[in-house]
């Protein structure tokens, strides 16, 4: 449900109270006005007080609509139509049939305003709630000044209608509660959004029960006088739902947590992984800047610092079992994020592999998957990566370096990858060594931390003397901005093209969701889920380079994938580019 309220800033709350109150009063006055105009043909002559009341409502609705244009974004055509209809309804009270059509148009306009960007079901329940409330308000005004004997003889029975309208309002509220995503958890009574939903449902239900009781006692006209306060409060709560911040989903133990924290006057994306008792890692994207701290209430608050091979900043946090609050600080500003570590132990994650593991989990979170983290990419060498490394060794054997300089680590994936490289190099008669050499090729199969260190050392060695003249080669999982940008150029065997639509879509999604974070292979795999198999084609060598300009003839077009702008969305290498440098390695 979108009530088309775009509040101006008021600071940390994110909702401008004055603009919101103005909007709610406008909608309430318009609903009273439209409901009265719709039911006008059912009564005879109107007393002067009712004329003045309806006229006042028309002027109030028109004036508030004009004033609201200065505080929130409104459609100019809709604004003009609203003002014209609001002023026309009081004038047309002497012509009931014409006034009814103007009032119906006003109700439709209110529904369109409150459901401008809603889906079909949202539009339907908005229509039910607005129309039912407007009819209730109209009967309230008319029955307050028009005696019962002056209502025209029709099949329209005021008493039973009160029960029907109360039931419709309650039903629409229940549907909205089910569709809200809040469900029946503690957010229903611990957040303003949840309380508003309770008001939307509970007050009309109470009014419907009251209507049934009074109807049995011949109090049909009094039903609307007593119940109008409850219906009006429910209508206001309904109209305010779009402007009240919706509470975030409850944290799930074992599922990494993605949240937005407002600290120091700005919103900061936060990633907590793995959200289990004990050591956890808190990650902030590069756009969050420096000076952030994270910890638990009453516990140690640690600074978020850079880690080799990973973007942004990272802080170690020790979570207690069960529910607690993650504290985030910047300067004197402090905020908290609710977390729930549960009681079950989490996976064993080596410190060096924790950022890559968190990045892989982020891919699932931005795809709105909430899977419990049970393993990390470094826990095993996948069949796809195994085949890619075999092709890489065969590719290097064809280039005939004197040896392969191999960099590995102690993770299960690193051990398996190093063994695979040695076995295939021996099969092809290619020596493998640990030391660097002028006519060698550097192959790195470690994790992010080791890969970043290896690239940094290689860049320094190449600056001092000829080293690794046959190139620098990375395992596929090391396609990560900080690692490849540590050197002027590096290559890797990939089974997907980072310039393809799916890869770019993932890069854009993760960047938009998490403060401009760059894509990673582990995150891409988690984001795709089972679809990952469909993007794994033949192995091809790609080269990543820090290039931001390419010499071109005047008017010459870039070849597909060869654009090297710094700021286009969806790029995998910040301030660089990645392009194929071989055919398919069959």
Secondary structure, DSSP 8 states (H G I E B T S, - for coil): ----------SSS-S-HHHHHHHHHHHHHHHHHHHHHHHGGGB----HHHHHHHHHHHHHHHHHHHHHTTTS---HHHHHHHHHHHHHHHHGGGSHHHHHHHHHHHHHHHHHHHTTT--HHHHHHHHHHHHHHHHHHHHHHHHHHS-GGGB-SSS--HHHHHHHHHHHHHHHHHHHHHHTS-TTSTHHHHSHHHHHHHHHHHHHHHHHHHHHHHHHTT-HHHHHHHHHHHHHHHHHHHHHTTTS--------TTS-EEEEEEETTEEEEEEEES-SSEEEEEEE-GGG-S-EEEEETTS-EEE-B--TT-SSEEEEEEE-SSEEEEEEEETTEEEEEEEE--SS------GGGHHHHHHHHHHHHHTT--------GGGS--HHHHHHHHHHHHHHHHHT-SEEEEE--SSHHHHHHHHHHHHHHHHTT--EESS--TTEEEEE-S-HHHHHHHHHHHHHHHHHS---TT-EEE-GGG--HHHHTTSSEEEEEESS-TTSHHHHHHHHHHHHHTTT----HHHHHHHHGGGHHHH--S-EEEEEE--------TT----TT----SS-TT-SSTTSEEEEEEEE--
